[in-house]
Amino acid sequence: MTRPRIRDFHDDDLDAVVRLWQHAHEHEASPVYSLAEVIASCQRDHATVATVDDAVVAVAVGRAAHAQGWIVFFGLMPGVDGSTAGLVLDALERRMASLGLAKLSVLVSDDDPTASPLSDNGFEMRKPVRYLERPLPVQRRELDLLKEVGGRILPRHLWDRVSGMRREKTMLEQRLVAPLARPDMAERFGVTPPHAVMLFGPPGTGKTTFAKAVASRLDWPFVELFPSRLAGSPDGLAGALRSAFEAAADLEHAVVFIDEVEEIASRRRGDPPSPTQGVTNELLKQVAEFRDQEGRLLICATNFVRALDAAFLRHGRFDYVMPIGLPDAEARAAIWRRYIPPTVFAAVDVDALASASEGMTPADIEYAARRASQEALARALDDGGDDRDLTTEDYLTALAVTRATVSAEAAAEFSEDIDTYGRL
């Protein structure tokens, strides 16, 4: 299926919305909201649609009443998958977020087929009626603050999109997500929810992707701090770092992420102190204070764990020091599937590509896939060329001229680092 496009409702979509409403309620005597109410909300309140080839395949219509948001209609064409349902619901939620809502709710009948995709997207069933609601991750009072610190709410399905890498996902689920998402269960087993974790591994192995996936899984705001941007503050890098952590502390929940943390936490050496030593000292102080705050998780990532200051990796600062390596065969196959056009997918040997790309990062595989596509397009445009479809051989040819980001030497060093620095 062609990737859906998510956008706001247009007046031209009205006929499609009517058809979706009629299809949804053709066997229902008295729907919760009438067609007239749905049309009025489309035009006066908030509505988002998903389209495929310009045809509307899903719609979500909402209205606000004080701090309560209501979905007055959520309709899907037959065959529309759960990811499309999630995208159109996410878009409606983002549109209504600025209204100061505390909850987004929906009433559905017992046999309504949309109940399942609603549940899959964070709405909880309330008895004795089928009443579903979803607390919004960020309240209105936090929106300006979240914008100030450069934070955002990530789509809820990022975790599911990380295919393969089962060992890493299991490790992150058990060590990070479960204790934070289910504190009562963690307490029952004597597990203290983590406050800070270090991810290390070669460049391009997906550390940032995993950090975002954890935030998405927890449904917490994601705040990424960029040392290079903080350095331009009038207060200096150390002062800007302190201000950023203080602002994040005012959020009810947050995943704070610092990539390439070795830039501000490198080994301190000798006298006189270097300009970065004051920044490292400030970061160590902020990590210690951050650990005293509930409902927050600091994730740092580094390509060069050996370059970090020894005090930074000491017990008591980071609960876990986790390795994130190159994608396994299952993950490589999933990455290839992401970039192979649906029209030729059945004719391409994905297993062969996954095997041939062993040792490649996700970015390497993306480059090879896009290069093969570009070469095929150039061939089709060439007067002397043919217009044959992409083949496995085209991808293997592109792969053969793709330089691996991670050398054999770097991979060997990573294995040593797991033994030396890993703390699970």
N, C-alpha and C positions, 0 to 999 in steps of 0.2 A: 504494500500500500504506500502511495506517495506520502511523504512527510506532511502533516497537517500544518496549516498556517493559522495562528491565533491572533485575533484582532477584536476591536470593539464592534458592537452591533451597528449596522447601517440600516437606514429605512428600507433599502432595497432587499434586506434580509427578511422582511416581514412575512412574505409568503412562505418561506422555508420554515420559519419559526411556527407558523400556523400548522404546517404539515407535521412538524415534529410533535406539537402539542396534541394534534388529533391522533397521531399514531400512538402516543404515550397513553392516551385516555380513551381509546376506542371501546374498551370493555369496562369502563368505570362510570358509574352513574353520576357521581357527584365528586369531582376532583376538589382538592383543597383550595386551589386558586383557579378561577374561571379563565377562559381565553381572553376575555376583555381585560381582566386584571393583569395578565401576563403581557398583553400588548401595551397596556399603559405603562408598566414598569420598564419594558424595552425602550420606550420613547422618553420616559421621564426620569427613570432611576438609573440602573446600571445593568449592562448586559454585555457578554462576550461570546464570540462564536469561534468554532474551528471549521476551517474550510479545506477541502481537498479538490484540486482542479476547479476552484471557484464555486464549488457546491458546498453548502452548509451541511456539516455532518454532526455537529454538536452545538448546544447552546446552554449557557448558564445565565439566569436572570436573577438579580437580587435587589432588595430594598432595605433601607435602614430605618429602625425605630428606636430612638434614644441610643443606648449602648448595645442594642441587639440588632444583628443583621440576619435577614431571612432570605433564603433562596426560594423564590416563588415559582421557578420552573427550571428544571434541569433535564434536558432531553438529548438522546443519542440516536443516531441512525443505527439500524441493525448491522452488526459486524464491527462497529467502532470499538477499538481496544481500550484497555484501561489506561494506557499512557496518554492517549488523546483526551480521555475524560479528566485525567489529572491536570493536564495542561490548561484546559478551559476553566477548570475550577480555580487553579492557581491564578490565572489572569483576572478572574472576577474578584478574588480575595485581594489582590494587589490594588485593584481599582477602588475597593471599598475601605482599604486600610486607613486612609486619612480621615475617616469619618468618626474616629474615636470609638470603634466597636470593641466590645469585650468578647463577644461570641458570634459565630456564624452558624445558623441553625436551618433545618429543613424538615418539613413534614412529608412523609410518603405513605402510600397505602401498603397493605401487607404484601401484595403481589407485585409491587413496583420493581421492575428490573434495574432501576438506577440505584437501588439501595446498596447493592454490592460495590459498584465503583465509588460511591460516597464513603462507604466504610473503608475502602482501600486507600482513601485520601484523607484519613485522619478524623472523620466524623464517627462519633460513638453512639451506639444504640441506647435509648432511654426507655424504660418500661414504666407503665403497662402499654403505652402507645409507642409506635415506631418514630421516636423523636430523636434526631441525630444532631449533635452540635460539635463544633470544633473551636476550642479556645485559640484566638489569634496569637501567634508567637510574640508579637510586639504590640503593646498598647499605644494609644495616641500620645501619651505623655513621653514615650520613649522614642517616637519617630524622629524628632528633631535631633535628639542626642545620637541616635544611631547614624543619622546622616552626617552629623558632625565628626564622628570617629571613622567615617568611611565604611560603616557596616552595612550588611544587607541580609535579607532572608533568602535562602537558597531554595530551589525546587525540592520537593519532598522525595523524589525518586532517584536522587543521585547515587544512593547506596546500591540500589538494584542495578544501576547501569555499569557498575564496576564488575565486569564479568571475569571469571577465573580468579586467580590470586586467592584461592580458598584459605590457605594458611594465614595470610595477612588479614583477610576479612574476619576469620574466626577469632584471631588474636585481638583485633580491635573491638569486635563485638563483645567478647568476654571481659576484656580488661577495662575498656572505656565506656562503651555504650550502655551495657546492661547495668553496671553499678550506678550510673548517673540517671538513667531512665527509670530504674526500679530500685530506688534507695531502700525501701522497706525490705525487699528481698535481699539486698546486699547486707543490710544490718543483721538479718536473720542468720546469715552465714559468716558474720564477723568481717565482712569486706568493707574497707574504707574507700569511698568513691575517689577516683583520681582527681588531681588538680592540675598537673602539668605532665606532659609527655614529650619526648624527643624522638623524631623520626629521622633516620639517617640511611643513606644509600647513594648509589651513583646518580649523576644528573639524568633527568628525564624518566625516572622510574615510577612517577605517579604520587610522590609524597603530598603535593598540593591537592591532587585529586582525592586522596584518602582523607586529608584534613577537611575538605569541603563535604565529603560523603558522611563523615562523622557528624558534622554540624547539621546536615540534612536529616540524618537518622534521628538525632536528638530533637530536631525542629527548633534549634536555637539560632539566634542571629550569628552571622559569621563576620568577624572583624579582623581584617588583615592589616598588619602594620608593616610599612615599607621603610626600612632604615634609610634608604636613599632619599625618600621624600621628607622624613622627619629631620634629616640633617639640614634642610633649608630653613628650619624654624629660627626666629630671632633668639629663642632661648637656648639654641644649640641642640645637638642630638640627645644629650642626656636629659635636658629639660623637657624636650618634646616627647621623649619616651615616657617620662614620668607623667606628663599631662595626659597622654593617650591612655595609660593604664588607669589613671584616676577617673577619666571619663567613662571607660568601659566598666568600671566598678559600679557606676550608677544604673547599669542595665540589670534587669532582673535575672536574665540568663545570657550567656555569651560564650562562643568559642573564639578565642583570640589566637591568631595565627601569625607567626613570624617565619618567613622563608629565608634561606641563606643566612641563618642566624650567626654563622661564623664571622660575618662582617662586623658584628658588634659584641661578640663574645670570644674573640680570639685569645690565645695565650698571652698572659701578661709577663713581660720580661724586664728585669733589671731596672736600673736608674739611669737617667731620670725617667719618670713615667711617660709613656707615649700618650698622644691625644685620645686613643681608643680605650685606655685603661679606665678613665673616668666613666666612660659609657658602659664598659663591662661591669664596673662596680655598681652603677645605677641599675643595670638590668638584673644583677644578682639580688639587689635589694627589692626590686619590684616583683621578682619571682617569689621571694619569701613572703611578701605582703599579699600577693595574689593567692597564695595557698591558704590564707586565712578566710577567703571568701567562698561561700557556698554558691552552687548554681553556675559555676564558671569553669572553663577548661582552657588551659594554655597549651597550644601545640606549636612546637618549634621544629624546623626542618633544616637539615644541613647535608651538603654533598661531601663535606670534609670533616667528619667527626673527629679526626686526629688533630685538627687545628683548634678545637675548642679548649677554652681554659679548663684546667683540671677541677677547679672549684665549681664550675658550671655543671659538671656531670656527677658531682658528689651526691651520695644518698641524702635524701631529705629535700632536694631541689626538684628533681624529676622522678615521678613515680615509676616510669618505665622509659627505657631507651630501646626503641624498636627498629629493627632493620626492615627496609622496604627495598626488595631486590627487583631484578628484571622480570617481566611478565612470563608466566609459565605457558605451556602449550595451549591450554584452554583459554587463557586471557589473550594470547596472540591471535587465536582463531576468532575471538569475539571482536578484536580490533579490526582485523581484515574485513569481517562482515559489515562493519560500520561504514566502510569506504567503497565496497564493491557495489556497483549499480544493481538494483533489483532485476533489471532486464537481462543481465548476464549471470546473475548469481548462481543459478542452477548448473551452469556449464563450467564454473570455476572450481578447482580442487582446493578448497580452503585448508584442508589438512596438510596438503603439500606445501602451501604457503606458510602455514604455522610452523612446520618443521624447518623450512628453509630460512625462516627469520629468527631462529634461536639465537639468543644473545643480543637481539635488537630491543630498543626501548619503544614505547608506544609512539613517540614522535618519529622515530626512524621508520616504523611501519607506515605511519600516515604519509610521510614523505614519499616512500616507495609507491604507495597506492595512488597518490595524487599524480606522481610522475607518470605512471603507466596510463592513467586516464588522459593526461595532457598529451602524451605521445600519440595515443589513439585518435584524439581529436585532431591533432596536426596532420596525421596520416589521412583522415577522412576529408580534410579541407584541401589537401594537396591534389592538384589536378591529376598527377600521375599516380596517386595513391588509391587504396581501396577503402571501402566503408565497412569492413568486417568488424564484428564485435570484439570486445576485449576477451582475452583468453588467459588461462593460467600462465602460459609462456610469456605473455606481455608483463605480467606482474613479476615473474621470476627474473625477467631481463632487467626490469627497473630495480629489483632488489639487489641484483648483482653489482650495480653501480652505486648503491647506497652505502655510505661509510657509517659503520656502527659508532654510536656516540660513546659507548663504554668499551674500552679496550680490554683485551684478555688480562693485562696487568692490573687494570683498575678492578676488574671482577675478582681477581685473586686477592687484592687488598681488601675488598669488601668482605670476603669470606673471613679474612683474618680479623677485621674489625668487629664482626659479629661475635667472635669468641672473646675479644678484648673489651668491647664496650657494651655489648648487648645486655639488657636487663629487662627480663620479661616477668 
